[in-house]
């Protein structure tokens, strides 16, 4: 059963997701910005606004029959199981590797100076803790941080689900009749704009003007292509959820290895260095035909020119 989402449903979802994000972030704008004591609660809560927007659109406009909703959103069923499992493994392990490569590239391009004695991180750690707090050797702290990334990816995936249900669960199949590339680029750009309420407060890049939003859009388009590919290739939302969680878990790696606070718009995984690394991966996917090999998303209409037989 092919389901073509009406434009009003897609537009309503985007407006609701963006509007709810601003609503959740409003207390930060009214008092203290990112220093507001509620920031630790409001930032994770904002991650669930795309999921709330999906629920509201489904309830009010009913664009997808009730019995088809889990399939349309890529939540269930998980089949063919072998392909979904392989995509889950890729989503879990590859983003931290790409983040690490972006750090090395940033150093090669002169965006950041690396310090494998971790003195810069040690200084930042001392600032964040009360004076006199006993600490183990900084190398042990760094090793523990790196070693826990796979586990942290699973935890971050719980929060990332709130976003992914909206962006890759709903928006990608809703836009898919436009074609693969317009779908991936537009969904990524909307994802970037959605971050505006906190980006304009200095989150991620420390920039409180439109340049911060533009850098975030660039990062979300780049990474959104990879997350969207996981969704299209697996016909499941879960590889993208895990990949998003893994990206968030590894996003702070550069702070561990930088000699001084880097410009994350250039050196961070969502900045220029990250764009370049992801672009190389995307080129490889294109050259190997991976972006053409898409199973039918359950219930999602797609032009014949963008479909291909599913691989076993």
PANUKE-33132 format. One line per 8 residues: for each residue x, y, z of N, C-alpha, C, O, CB. Coordinates in steps of 0.1 Angstrom, whole numbers, plus 5000, padded with zeros to 4 digits. Glycine has a CB too. Layout:
X,Y,Z,X,Y,Z,X,Y,Z,X,Y,Z,X,Y,Z  ...
***
This chain:
5008,4988,5000,5000,5000,5000,5009,5012,5000,5016,5015,5010,4990,5000,5012  5009,5020,4989,5016,5032,4988,5008,5044,4994,4996,5046,4990,5021,5035,4974  5015,5052,5002,5008,5063,5008,5016,5076,5004,5028,5077,5007,5008,5062,5024  5009,5085,4998,5015,5098,4994,5010,5109,5004,4998,5111,5005,5011,5102,4980  5019,5115,5011,5015,5124,5022,5012,5137,5015,5019,5143,5007,5027,5126,5032  5000,5143,5020,4996,5156,5014,5005,5167,5019,5010,5166,5030,4981,5159,5019  5008,5177,5011,5017,5188,5015,5012,5195,5028,5021,5199,5036,5017,5198,5004  4999,5196,5030,4995,5202,5043,4999,5195,5055,5003,5201,5065,4979,5203,5043
5000,5181,5054,5005,5173,5066,5020,5176,5068,5024,5177,5079,5002,5159,5063  5028,5176,5057,5042,5178,5058,5045,5192,5064,5053,5194,5073,5049,5176,5045  5038,5202,5058,5040,5216,5063,5036,5218,5077,5042,5224,5085,5032,5226,5054  5025,5211,5081,5020,5212,5095,5030,5206,5104,5033,5211,5115,5007,5205,5096  5036,5195,5100,5046,5189,5109,5058,5198,5111,5063,5200,5122,5051,5175,5102  5063,5204,5100,5074,5213,5101,5071,5225,5110,5079,5228,5119,5079,5218,5087  5060,5231,5108,5056,5242,5116,5055,5238,5131,5060,5246,5140,5043,5248,5112  5049,5227,5134,5047,5223,5148,5061,5219,5154,5063,5223,5165,5038,5210,5148
5069,5212,5147,5082,5209,5152,5091,5221,5156,5097,5222,5166,5090,5200,5142  5091,5231,5146,5098,5243,5149,5092,5251,5160,5099,5256,5169,5100,5251,5136  5079,5252,5160,5072,5260,5170,5073,5255,5184,5075,5262,5193,5057,5262,5166  5072,5241,5185,5074,5235,5198,5088,5236,5203,5090,5238,5215,5070,5220,5197  5098,5236,5194,5112,5238,5199,5113,5252,5205,5120,5253,5215,5121,5236,5187  5108,5262,5198,5109,5275,5204,5101,5277,5217,5106,5283,5226,5104,5286,5194  5090,5270,5218,5082,5270,5230,5090,5264,5242,5090,5270,5253,5069,5263,5228  5096,5253,5239,5104,5246,5250,5116,5255,5254,5119,5255,5266,5108,5232,5246
5122,5261,5244,5134,5269,5247,5131,5283,5253,5140,5290,5257,5143,5270,5235  5118,5287,5253,5115,5300,5257,5120,5304,5271,5125,5315,5272,5100,5302,5256  5119,5295,5281,5124,5299,5294,5139,5303,5294,5144,5311,5301,5122,5288,5304  5147,5297,5285,5161,5300,5283,5163,5314,5278,5172,5321,5282,5168,5290,5274  5154,5318,5269,5155,5331,5263,5150,5342,5273,5155,5353,5273,5146,5332,5251  5141,5338,5282,5136,5348,5291,5145,5350,5303,5145,5361,5310,5122,5343,5296  5153,5340,5306,5162,5341,5318,5174,5333,5317,5174,5320,5319,5153,5337,5331  5185,5339,5315,5198,5332,5317,5204,5325,5305,5216,5321,5306,5197,5323,5328
5197,5323,5295,5202,5316,5283,5206,5302,5287,5199,5295,5294,5214,5323,5277  5217,5297,5282,5222,5283,5284,5226,5282,5299,5228,5270,5303,5233,5280,5275  5228,5293,5306,5231,5292,5320,5219,5290,5329,5221,5289,5341,5239,5304,5324  5207,5290,5324,5195,5288,5331,5196,5274,5338,5199,5265,5331,5183,5289,5322  5193,5273,5351,5193,5260,5357,5184,5249,5351,5187,5237,5352,5189,5261,5372  5174,5254,5343,5165,5244,5337,5171,5239,5323,5165,5230,5317,5152,5251,5334  5182,5244,5319,5187,5240,5306,5190,5225,5305,5188,5219,5295,5201,5248,5303  5194,5219,5316,5197,5205,5316,5185,5197,5314,5185,5185,5310,5204,5201,5329
5173,5203,5317,5160,5196,5314,5154,5200,5301,5149,5191,5294,5150,5199,5326  5155,5212,5298,5148,5218,5286,5155,5213,5273,5148,5210,5263,5148,5233,5286  5168,5212,5273,5175,5208,5261,5171,5193,5257,5168,5191,5245,5190,5209,5263  5172,5184,5266,5167,5170,5262,5152,5170,5259,5148,5163,5250,5169,5160,5274  5144,5179,5266,5130,5179,5263,5127,5184,5248,5118,5180,5241,5122,5188,5273  5136,5194,5244,5134,5199,5231,5136,5188,5220,5131,5189,5209,5144,5210,5228  5145,5178,5223,5147,5167,5214,5135,5159,5211,5134,5152,5201,5158,5158,5219  5125,5160,5219,5113,5152,5217,5102,5160,5210,5091,5154,5207,5108,5147,5230
5104,5173,5207,5094,5180,5200,5091,5175,5186,5079,5176,5182,5098,5195,5199  5101,5170,5178,5097,5164,5165,5087,5152,5167,5078,5150,5159,5109,5160,5157  5090,5144,5177,5081,5132,5179,5067,5137,5183,5057,5131,5179,5087,5124,5191  5066,5147,5192,5053,5153,5195,5046,5158,5183,5034,5156,5181,5054,5164,5206  5053,5165,5174,5047,5170,5162,5042,5159,5153,5031,5160,5147,5058,5178,5154  5049,5147,5152,5044,5136,5145,5031,5131,5151,5021,5128,5144,5055,5124,5145  5031,5129,5164,5018,5124,5171,5007,5134,5168,4996,5129,5165,5021,5123,5186  5009,5147,5169,4998,5156,5167,4993,5156,5152,4981,5156,5150,5003,5170,5170
5002,5155,5143,4998,5155,5128,4991,5142,5126,4980,5142,5119,5011,5156,5119  4995,5131,5131,4989,5118,5129,4974,5118,5135,4965,5113,5129,4997,5107,5135  4973,5125,5146,4960,5125,5153,4951,5135,5147,4939,5132,5145,4962,5129,5168  4956,5146,5142,4947,5157,5137,4944,5155,5122,4932,5157,5118,4953,5170,5139  4954,5152,5114,4952,5151,5100,4951,5137,5094,4946,5135,5083,4963,5158,5093  4955,5127,5102,4954,5113,5099,4959,5110,5084,4952,5105,5076,4939,5108,5100  4972,5114,5082,4977,5112,5068,4980,5098,5065,4981,5094,5053,4989,5120,5066  4982,5089,5076,4985,5075,5074,4975,5067,5081,4972,5070,5093,5000,5072,5079
4969,5057,5075,4959,5048,5082,4965,5043,5095,4977,5040,5096,4955,5037,5073  4957,5041,5105,4962,5037,5118,4970,5024,5118,4980,5024,5124,4950,5035,5127  4966,5014,5110,4973,5002,5110,4986,5002,5102,4994,4993,5103,4964,4992,5103  4989,5013,5095,5001,5014,5087,5011,5024,5094,5022,5025,5088,4998,5020,5073  5008,5030,5105,5016,5040,5110,5030,5035,5115,5040,5042,5112,5010,5047,5122  5031,5024,5122,5044,5019,5126,5053,5015,5114,5065,5017,5115,5042,5007,5136  5047,5010,5104,5054,5006,5092,5059,5019,5085,5070,5019,5080,5046,4997,5083  5050,5028,5084,5054,5041,5076,5065,5048,5083,5074,5053,5077,5041,5050,5075
5065,5048,5097,5075,5055,5104,5088,5047,5106,5098,5052,5111,5070,5058,5118  5088,5034,5101,5100,5026,5102,5102,5020,5115,5114,5016,5118,5112,5034,5098  5092,5020,5124,5094,5014,5137,5093,4999,5137,5100,4992,5144,5084,5020,5147  5084,4994,5129,5081,4980,5129,5075,4976,5116,5067,4984,5111,5073,4975,5141  5077,4965,5110,5086,4954,5114,5100,4956,5110,5103,4964,5101,5081,4941,5108  5109,4949,5116,5124,4950,5114,5128,4939,5104,5133,4928,5108,5132,4949,5127  5125,4941,5091,5129,4931,5082,5132,4937,5068,5127,4948,5065,5118,4920,5080  5141,4931,5060,5148,4918,5064,5157,4920,5076,5165,4930,5076,5155,4912,5052
5157,4911,5085,5164,4913,5098,5179,4915,5096,5186,4923,5102,5161,4902,5107  5185,4907,5086,5199,4907,5084,5204,4921,5080,5214,4926,5085,5203,4897,5074  5197,4927,5071,5200,4941,5066,5199,4951,5077,5208,4959,5079,5192,4945,5054  5188,4950,5084,5186,4960,5095,5197,4959,5106,5202,4969,5111,5172,4957,5102  5201,4946,5109,5212,4944,5119,5225,4950,5114,5232,4957,5122,5214,4929,5122  5228,4948,5101,5240,4954,5096,5240,4969,5096,5250,4976,5099,5243,4949,5082  5229,4975,5093,5227,4989,5093,5228,4995,5107,5233,5006,5110,5214,4994,5087  5223,4987,5117,5225,4991,5131,5239,4991,5135,5244,5000,5142,5217,4981,5140
5247,4981,5131,5261,4981,5134,5268,4993,5128,5277,4999,5135,5267,4967,5129  5265,4996,5116,5271,5007,5109,5268,5020,5117,5276,5028,5119,5267,5008,5094  5255,5021,5120,5251,5033,5127,5257,5035,5141,5259,5046,5146,5236,5033,5129  5260,5024,5147,5266,5024,5161,5281,5027,5161,5285,5035,5169,5263,5011,5168  5288,5021,5151,5303,5022,5151,5309,5033,5142,5319,5038,5145,5308,5009,5148  5302,5036,5131,5309,5044,5121,5309,5059,5125,5319,5066,5123,5302,5043,5108  5298,5065,5130,5299,5079,5134,5310,5083,5143,5317,5093,5140,5286,5083,5140  5313,5076,5154,5325,5079,5162,5338,5079,5154,5347,5087,5156,5326,5070,5174
5339,5069,5145,5351,5069,5136,5352,5081,5127,5363,5087,5126,5351,5056,5127  5341,5085,5122,5341,5097,5113,5344,5110,5121,5351,5119,5116,5327,5099,5106  5339,5110,5134,5343,5122,5142,5358,5122,5145,5364,5133,5144,5335,5121,5156  5364,5110,5148,5378,5110,5150,5386,5114,5137,5396,5122,5138,5382,5095,5153  5381,5110,5126,5388,5114,5113,5386,5129,5111,5395,5136,5106,5382,5107,5101  5375,5135,5115,5373,5150,5114,5383,5157,5123,5387,5168,5119,5358,5153,5117  5386,5151,5134,5396,5158,5143,5409,5158,5137,5416,5168,5137,5396,5151,5157  5414,5147,5131,5426,5146,5124,5427,5156,5112,5437,5162,5110,5429,5132,5120
5416,5156,5105,5416,5165,5093,5416,5180,5098,5423,5188,5092,5403,5163,5085  5409,5183,5109,5409,5197,5114,5424,5201,5118,5428,5212,5116,5400,5198,5126  5431,5191,5124,5445,5194,5128,5453,5196,5115,5462,5205,5115,5450,5183,5136  5451,5188,5105,5459,5189,5093,5456,5202,5086,5465,5208,5079,5455,5177,5083  5444,5207,5087,5440,5220,5080,5444,5232,5089,5442,5243,5085,5426,5220,5077  5449,5230,5101,5453,5241,5110,5441,5247,5117,5442,5257,5123,5459,5251,5102  5430,5240,5118,5418,5245,5125,5420,5243,5140,5413,5250,5148,5405,5238,5120  5428,5233,5144,5430,5230,5158,5444,5225,5160,5449,5218,5151,5419,5220,5163
5449,5227,5172,5462,5221,5176,5459,5210,5186,5453,5213,5196,5472,5232,5182  5464,5198,5183,5461,5187,5192,5472,5186,5202,5484,5189,5200,5461,5174,5183  5468,5181,5214,5477,5179,5225,5474,5166,5231,5464,5164,5239,5474,5191,5236  5483,5156,5229,5481,5142,5233,5486,5141,5248,5485,5129,5253,5488,5133,5224  5490,5152,5254,5492,5151,5268,5479,5156,5276,5478,5155,5288,5504,5161,5272  5470,5161,5268,5456,5164,5273,5457,5176,5283,5448,5176,5292,5450,5152,5279  5467,5185,5282,5468,5195,5292,5456,5205,5290,5451,5211,5300,5481,5203,5290  5452,5207,5278,5440,5216,5276,5428,5211,5283,5420,5218,5289,5438,5219,5261
5425,5198,5281,5414,5192,5287,5415,5192,5302,5405,5194,5309,5412,5178,5282  5427,5190,5307,5429,5190,5322,5426,5204,5327,5420,5205,5338,5444,5187,5325  5429,5215,5320,5426,5228,5325,5411,5230,5325,5406,5236,5335,5433,5239,5316  5404,5226,5315,5390,5228,5314,5383,5219,5325,5373,5224,5331,5384,5224,5301  5388,5208,5328,5383,5199,5338,5384,5206,5352,5375,5205,5360,5389,5185,5338  5396,5212,5355,5398,5218,5368,5389,5230,5369,5384,5233,5380,5413,5223,5369  5386,5237,5358,5377,5249,5359,5363,5244,5363,5355,5251,5370,5377,5256,5346  5359,5233,5358,5345,5228,5359,5342,5222,5373,5331,5220,5377,5342,5218,5349
5353,5219,5381,5351,5212,5394,5355,5222,5405,5363,5231,5403,5360,5199,5394  5350,5220,5417,5354,5228,5428,5368,5227,5431,5374,5216,5429,5346,5224,5441  5375,5237,5436,5389,5237,5438,5392,5226,5449,5385,5224,5458,5394,5251,5444  5403,5219,5446,5408,5209,5455,5402,5195,5453,5405,5186,5460,5405,5213,5469  5393,5194,5443,5387,5181,5440,5397,5171,5435,5404,5174,5425,5375,5183,5429  5399,5160,5441,5409,5150,5437,5405,5144,5424,5393,5141,5421,5411,5139,5447  5415,5143,5415,5412,5137,5401,5423,5126,5398,5434,5127,5402,5413,5148,5391  5419,5116,5391,5429,5106,5386,5437,5112,5375,5433,5123,5371,5422,5093,5381
5448,5106,5371,5455,5112,5360,5446,5114,5348,5438,5106,5345,5467,5102,5356  5449,5126,5341,5440,5130,5331,5439,5120,5319,5429,5119,5313,5444,5143,5325  5450,5112,5317,5450,5102,5307,5440,5091,5309,5434,5086,5300,5464,5096,5305  5438,5088,5322,5428,5078,5326,5414,5083,5323,5405,5076,5319,5430,5074,5341  5412,5096,5327,5399,5102,5324,5396,5102,5309,5384,5099,5305,5399,5116,5330  5406,5105,5301,5403,5106,5287,5401,5092,5281,5391,5090,5273,5415,5112,5279  5408,5082,5286,5406,5068,5281,5393,5063,5285,5386,5056,5278,5417,5059,5287  5388,5067,5297,5375,5063,5302,5364,5069,5293,5354,5063,5290,5373,5066,5316
5366,5082,5290,5356,5089,5281,5355,5082,5268,5344,5080,5262,5360,5104,5279  5366,5079,5262,5366,5073,5248,5360,5059,5249,5353,5055,5240,5381,5072,5243  5364,5051,5259,5359,5037,5261,5344,5036,5263,5338,5026,5259,5366,5030,5272  5338,5046,5269,5324,5046,5271,5315,5051,5260,5303,5051,5261,5321,5054,5284  5322,5055,5249,5314,5061,5238,5303,5051,5232,5292,5055,5230,5323,5065,5226  5307,5038,5230,5297,5028,5225,5285,5027,5234,5273,5027,5230,5303,5015,5223  5287,5027,5247,5276,5026,5257,5268,5039,5257,5256,5039,5258,5281,5023,5271  5276,5050,5257,5269,5063,5257,5261,5065,5244,5250,5072,5244,5279,5075,5257
5265,5059,5233,5257,5060,5221,5243,5053,5223,5233,5059,5218,5264,5052,5209  5242,5042,5230,5230,5036,5233,5221,5045,5241,5209,5047,5239,5232,5023,5240  5226,5051,5252,5219,5060,5260,5214,5073,5252,5203,5077,5253,5227,5065,5272  5223,5078,5245,5220,5090,5237,5209,5087,5226,5202,5095,5222,5232,5096,5230  5209,5074,5222,5199,5070,5212,5185,5071,5217,5176,5073,5210,5201,5055,5208  5183,5070,5231,5170,5072,5237,5165,5086,5234,5154,5088,5230,5170,5068,5252  5174,5096,5237,5170,5109,5234,5169,5112,5219,5160,5120,5215,5181,5119,5240  5178,5106,5211,5178,5109,5197,5165,5103,5190,5161,5108,5180,5190,5102,5190
5159,5094,5196,5147,5088,5191,5136,5099,5189,5129,5099,5179,5141,5077,5200  5136,5109,5199,5126,5120,5198,5128,5128,5185,5118,5132,5179,5127,5128,5210  5140,5130,5181,5143,5137,5169,5141,5128,5157,5134,5132,5147,5157,5143,5169  5146,5116,5157,5146,5108,5145,5132,5103,5141,5129,5101,5130,5155,5095,5148  5123,5102,5151,5109,5099,5147,5104,5109,5138,5096,5106,5129,5101,5097,5160  5108,5122,5141,5103,5133,5132,5111,5134,5119,5105,5134,5108,5104,5146,5139  5124,5134,5120,5132,5137,5108,5133,5126,5098,5129,5127,5087,5146,5142,5112  5138,5114,5103,5139,5103,5094,5127,5094,5094,5125,5087,5085,5152,5095,5098
5120,5094,5106,5108,5085,5106,5096,5091,5098,5090,5083,5090,5103,5084,5120  5093,5104,5100,5082,5110,5093,5087,5117,5080,5081,5115,5069,5075,5119,5102  5096,5127,5082,5099,5136,5071,5105,5130,5059,5101,5133,5048,5108,5147,5076  5115,5121,5061,5121,5115,5049,5111,5107,5040,5111,5110,5028,5132,5105,5054  5103,5098,5046,5093,5092,5037,5082,5101,5032,5077,5099,5021,5086,5080,5044  5079,5112,5039,5069,5122,5034,5074,5129,5022,5067,5132,5013,5066,5132,5046  5088,5132,5022,5094,5140,5011,5099,5131,5000,5102,5136,4990,5105,5148,5017  5099,5118,5002,5105,5109,4993,5100,5110,4978,5108,5108,4969,5104,5095,4998
5087,5113,4976,5083,5115,4962,5090,5126,4954,5090,5126,4942,5068,5118,4962  5097,5135,4962,5105,5145,4955,5118,5139,4949,5124,5146,4940,5109,5156,4965  5122,5127,4953,5134,5122,4949,5144,5121,4960,5143,5128,4970,5140,5130,4937  5154,5112,4959,5164,5110,4970,5171,5122,4974,5171,5125,4986,5173,5099,4966  5178,5129,4965,5186,5140,4969,5178,5152,4974,5182,5157,4985,5194,5145,4957  5167,5156,4968,5159,5167,4974,5154,5163,4988,5154,5171,4997,5147,5170,4966  5151,5150,4990,5146,5146,5003,5157,5147,5014,5155,5152,5024,5141,5131,5002  5169,5142,5010,5180,5142,5020,5184,5156,5024,5187,5159,5035,5191,5134,5015
5186,5164,5013,5191,5178,5016,5180,5186,5023,5183,5193,5033,5194,5185,5003  5168,5186,5019,5157,5194,5025,5154,5190,5039,5153,5198,5048,5144,5193,5017  5154,5176,5042,5151,5172,5055,5163,5176,5065,5161,5179,5076,5149,5157,5056  5175,5175,5059,5187,5179,5067,5186,5194,5070,5190,5198,5081,5199,5176,5060  5183,5202,5060,5182,5217,5063,5171,5220,5073,5174,5229,5082,5179,5224,5049  5160,5214,5072,5149,5216,5082,5154,5212,5096,5152,5219,5106,5136,5209,5079  5161,5201,5097,5167,5196,5109,5176,5207,5115,5176,5210,5127,5175,5183,5107  5184,5213,5106,5194,5224,5111,5186,5236,5116,5190,5241,5127,5203,5228,5100
5176,5240,5109,5169,5252,5113,5162,5250,5126,5161,5259,5134,5158,5256,5102  5157,5238,5128,5150,5234,5141,5159,5237,5153,5154,5240,5164,5146,5219,5141  5172,5236,5152,5181,5239,5163,5182,5254,5166,5189,5257,5176,5195,5233,5159  5177,5262,5158,5179,5277,5160,5177,5282,5174,5185,5290,5178,5170,5284,5151  5166,5278,5181,5164,5284,5195,5176,5283,5204,5178,5291,5212,5152,5278,5201  5184,5272,5203,5195,5270,5212,5209,5275,5205,5218,5279,5212,5197,5256,5216  5209,5273,5192,5221,5278,5184,5223,5293,5186,5234,5298,5188,5220,5274,5169  5212,5300,5186,5213,5315,5187,5216,5319,5201,5218,5331,5204,5199,5321,5183
5215,5310,5211,5220,5312,5224,5235,5309,5226,5240,5310,5237,5211,5305,5234  5241,5304,5216,5255,5300,5216,5258,5285,5217,5270,5281,5219,5261,5307,5228  5248,5277,5217,5250,5263,5218,5257,5257,5205,5256,5263,5194,5236,5255,5219  5266,5247,5207,5274,5241,5197,5286,5249,5192,5297,5245,5193,5265,5238,5185  5283,5261,5187,5294,5269,5180,5298,5281,5188,5308,5288,5185,5290,5273,5167  5291,5285,5198,5294,5297,5206,5291,5310,5198,5296,5321,5201,5308,5297,5209  5283,5309,5187,5279,5320,5179,5265,5323,5181,5256,5314,5180,5282,5317,5163  5262,5336,5184,5248,5340,5187,5241,5347,5176,5232,5355,5178,5248,5348,5200
5246,5346,5164,5240,5353,5152,5237,5342,5142,5238,5330,5144,5249,5364,5146  5232,5347,5130,5228,5338,5120,5239,5329,5115,5236,5318,5109,5222,5346,5108  5251,5333,5116,5262,5324,5111,5262,5310,5119,5265,5300,5113,5276,5331,5113  5259,5311,5132,5258,5298,5139,5247,5289,5133,5249,5277,5132,5255,5301,5154  5236,5295,5130,5225,5287,5124,5229,5281,5110,5226,5270,5107,5212,5296,5122  5236,5289,5102,5241,5285,5089,5251,5273,5091,5250,5264,5083,5247,5296,5081  5260,5274,5100,5269,5263,5102,5261,5251,5107,5265,5240,5103,5280,5267,5113  5251,5253,5115,5243,5241,5120,5236,5235,5108,5235,5223,5107,5234,5245,5131
5230,5243,5099,5223,5238,5087,5233,5230,5079,5230,5219,5074,5217,5249,5079  5245,5235,5077,5255,5227,5069,5258,5214,5076,5259,5204,5069,5268,5236,5068  5260,5214,5089,5263,5201,5096,5252,5192,5095,5254,5180,5093,5267,5204,5110  5240,5197,5097,5228,5188,5096,5225,5182,5082,5220,5171,5081,5216,5195,5102  5228,5190,5072,5226,5185,5059,5236,5174,5056,5233,5164,5051,5228,5197,5048  5249,5176,5060,5259,5166,5058,5256,5153,5065,5255,5143,5059,5273,5171,5063  5254,5154,5078,5251,5142,5086,5237,5137,5083,5235,5125,5084,5252,5145,5101  5228,5146,5079,5214,5141,5075,5214,5132,5063,5206,5124,5062,5205,5153,5073
5224,5134,5054,5225,5126,5042,5228,5112,5047,5223,5102,5042,5235,5131,5032  5238,5110,5056,5242,5097,5061,5230,5091,5069,5227,5079,5067,5254,5098,5070  5224,5098,5078,5213,5092,5086,5201,5089,5076,5195,5079,5078,5209,5102,5097  5199,5098,5067,5188,5095,5057,5191,5082,5049,5182,5075,5046,5186,5106,5048  5204,5081,5045,5208,5069,5038,5205,5056,5046,5200,5046,5041,5223,5069,5034  5208,5056,5059,5206,5045,5068,5191,5042,5068,5187,5030,5068,5211,5048,5082  5183,5052,5068,5168,5051,5068,5163,5045,5055,5155,5035,5055,5161,5064,5071  5168,5050,5044,5163,5045,5031,5169,5031,5028,5162,5023,5022,5168,5055,5020
5181,5029,5032,5187,5016,5029,5181,5004,5037,5181,4993,5032,5202,5017,5031  5177,5008,5050,5173,4997,5058,5157,4997,5059,5152,4987,5064,5178,4999,5072  5151,5007,5055,5136,5009,5056,5132,5009,5071,5121,5006,5074,5129,4997,5049  5141,5012,5080,5139,5012,5094,5145,5025,5100,5155,5030,5095,5145,5000,5101  5138,5030,5110,5143,5042,5117,5154,5039,5127,5162,5048,5130,5131,5048,5125  5156,5027,5131,5165,5024,5142,5179,5026,5139,5187,5030,5148,5163,5010,5147  5184,5022,5127,5199,5025,5124,5202,5040,5125,5212,5044,5130,5202,5020,5111  5192,5049,5121,5194,5063,5122,5194,5068,5136,5201,5077,5140,5184,5071,5113
5185,5062,5144,5184,5065,5158,5198,5062,5165,5203,5071,5172,5173,5058,5165  5203,5051,5162,5216,5047,5169,5227,5055,5164,5236,5059,5171,5219,5032,5166  5227,5058,5151,5238,5067,5145,5237,5081,5151,5248,5087,5154,5237,5067,5130  5225,5086,5153,5224,5099,5159,5229,5099,5173,5236,5108,5177,5209,5104,5159  5226,5088,5181,5231,5087,5194,5246,5086,5195,5252,5092,5203,5225,5075,5201  5252,5079,5185,5266,5077,5184,5273,5090,5181,5284,5093,5187,5270,5066,5174  5267,5098,5172,5273,5111,5169,5273,5120,5181,5283,5127,5184,5265,5117,5157  5262,5120,5188,5261,5129,5200,5271,5124,5211,5277,5132,5218,5247,5129,5206
5273,5111,5212,5282,5105,5222,5296,5109,5219,5304,5111,5228,5280,5090,5223  5300,5109,5206,5314,5112,5202,5316,5127,5199,5328,5131,5197,5317,5104,5190  5306,5135,5199,5307,5149,5195,5317,5157,5203,5323,5166,5198,5294,5156,5196  5319,5153,5216,5329,5161,5224,5343,5156,5224,5351,5161,5231,5324,5160,5238  5346,5146,5215,5360,5141,5214,5370,5152,5212,5381,5151,5218,5361,5131,5204  5367,5161,5204,5377,5172,5200,5381,5180,5212,5392,5184,5213,5371,5181,5190  5372,5181,5222,5376,5189,5234,5386,5181,5242,5395,5188,5249,5363,5191,5243  5386,5168,5242,5396,5160,5249,5410,5162,5243,5420,5162,5251,5393,5146,5249
5411,5164,5230,5424,5164,5223,5429,5177,5219,5441,5179,5215,5424,5155,5211  5421,5188,5220,5425,5201,5216,5434,5208,5227,5432,5206,5239,5413,5210,5213  5444,5214,5222,5453,5222,5231,5446,5234,5238,5450,5237,5249,5466,5226,5224  5437,5239,5230,5429,5251,5235,5415,5249,5230,5413,5242,5220,5436,5264,5231  5406,5257,5235,5392,5256,5230,5392,5259,5215,5395,5270,5211,5383,5266,5238  5387,5249,5207,5387,5251,5193,5375,5259,5188,5365,5260,5195,5388,5238,5186  5376,5264,5176,5364,5269,5169,5356,5258,5163,5360,5252,5153,5368,5280,5158  5345,5254,5170,5338,5242,5165,5331,5244,5152,5327,5234,5146,5328,5238,5176
5329,5256,5148,5324,5258,5134,5334,5254,5123,5329,5251,5112,5321,5273,5132  5346,5253,5127,5356,5248,5117,5361,5234,5121,5361,5226,5112,5368,5258,5117  5364,5232,5133,5370,5219,5137,5360,5209,5143,5364,5197,5144,5380,5222,5148  5348,5212,5146,5339,5203,5152,5333,5193,5142,5334,5195,5130,5328,5210,5159  5327,5182,5147,5320,5173,5138,5309,5179,5129,5306,5173,5119,5315,5161,5145  5303,5189,5134,5292,5196,5127,5298,5208,5119,5290,5215,5112,5281,5200,5136  5311,5211,5120,5317,5222,5113,5323,5217,5100,5321,5206,5095,5327,5228,5122  5332,5226,5095,5338,5224,5082,5345,5211,5081,5344,5204,5071,5347,5236,5078
5353,5207,5091,5361,5195,5090,5351,5183,5089,5354,5174,5082,5370,5194,5103  5341,5183,5097,5331,5173,5096,5324,5172,5083,5322,5161,5078,5321,5174,5107  5321,5184,5077,5315,5184,5064,5323,5176,5054,5319,5169,5046,5312,5198,5059  5336,5179,5054,5345,5173,5044,5346,5158,5046,5345,5151,5036,5360,5179,5046  5347,5153,5058,5348,5139,5060,5335,5132,5056,5336,5122,5049,5351,5136,5075  5324,5138,5059,5311,5132,5055,5310,5133,5040,5304,5123,5034,5299,5139,5062  5314,5143,5034,5313,5144,5019,5321,5133,5012,5316,5128,5002,5318,5158,5014  5332,5130,5018,5340,5119,5012,5332,5106,5013,5332,5098,5003,5354,5117,5019
5326,5103,5024,5318,5091,5026,5306,5091,5017,5303,5081,5011,5313,5090,5041  5300,5103,5015,5288,5103,5006,5293,5100,4992,5286,5094,4984,5282,5117,5007  5304,5106,4988,5309,5103,4974,5311,5088,4972,5308,5082,4962,5323,5110,4972  5317,5081,4983,5319,5067,4982,5305,5060,4980,5304,5050,4973,5326,5061,4994  5295,5064,4988,5282,5058,4987,5276,5060,4973,5270,5051,4967,5272,5064,4997  5278,5072,4967,5273,5074,4954,5280,5065,4944,5274,5059,4935,5275,5089,4950  5293,5065,4944,5301,5057,4935,5298,5042,4935,5299,5035,4925,5316,5060,4937  5295,5037,4947,5292,5023,4949,5277,5020,4947,5273,5009,4949,5296,5018,4963
5269,5030,4943,5255,5028,4941,5246,5026,4953,5235,5022,4952,5254,5016,4932  5252,5029,4965,5244,5026,4977,5232,5035,4978,5222,5031,4984,5253,5029,4989  5232,5047,4973,5221,5056,4974,5210,5052,4964,5198,5057,4965,5225,5071,4971  5213,5044,4954,5203,5039,4945,5196,5026,4950,5185,5023,4946,5209,5036,4932  5203,5019,4960,5198,5006,4964,5189,5009,4976,5193,5008,4988,5209,4997,4968  5176,5011,4974,5166,5014,4984,5155,5004,4983,5148,5003,4973,5162,5029,4983  5152,4997,4994,5140,4989,4994,5128,4998,4995,5129,5010,4999,5140,4979,5006  5116,4993,4992,5104,5001,4994,5102,5004,5009,5101,4995,5017,5092,4994,4988
5101,5017,5012,5097,5020,5026,5083,5016,5028,5075,5019,5019,5100,5036,5029  5080,5010,5039,5066,5005,5041,5056,5016,5040,5056,5025,5048,5065,4998,5055  5048,5015,5030,5037,5024,5028,5041,5038,5022,5032,5046,5020,5031,5027,5041  5054,5040,5018,5058,5053,5013,5058,5053,4998,5065,5044,4992,5071,5057,5019  5051,5062,4992,5051,5064,4977,5065,5069,4973,5071,5077,4979,5040,5073,4972  5070,5063,4962,5083,5068,4957,5083,5067,4942,5078,5057,4936,5095,5059,4963  5089,5076,4935,5089,5076,4920,5097,5063,4916,5107,5060,4922,5095,5088,4914  5093,5057,4905,5100,5045,4900,5115,5048,4897,5123,5038,4899,5094,5040,4887
5119,5060,4893,5133,5063,4890,5142,5063,4902,5154,5063,4901,5134,5076,4883  5136,5063,4914,5144,5063,4926,5143,5050,4934,5148,5050,4946,5140,5075,4935  5137,5040,4929,5136,5028,4936,5145,5017,4930,5149,5019,4919,5121,5023,4936  5148,5007,4938,5157,4996,4933,5153,4984,4941,5149,4985,4952,5172,5000,4934  5156,4972,4935,5153,4960,4942,5161,4959,4955,5173,4963,4955,5156,4948,4934  5155,4954,4965,5162,4953,4978,5172,4942,4978,5170,4932,4972,5151,4950,4989  5184,4945,4983,5194,4935,4984,5191,4926,4996,5185,4930,5005,5208,4942,4986  5195,4913,4995,5192,4904,5006,5200,4908,5018,5199,4901,5028,5195,4890,5002
***
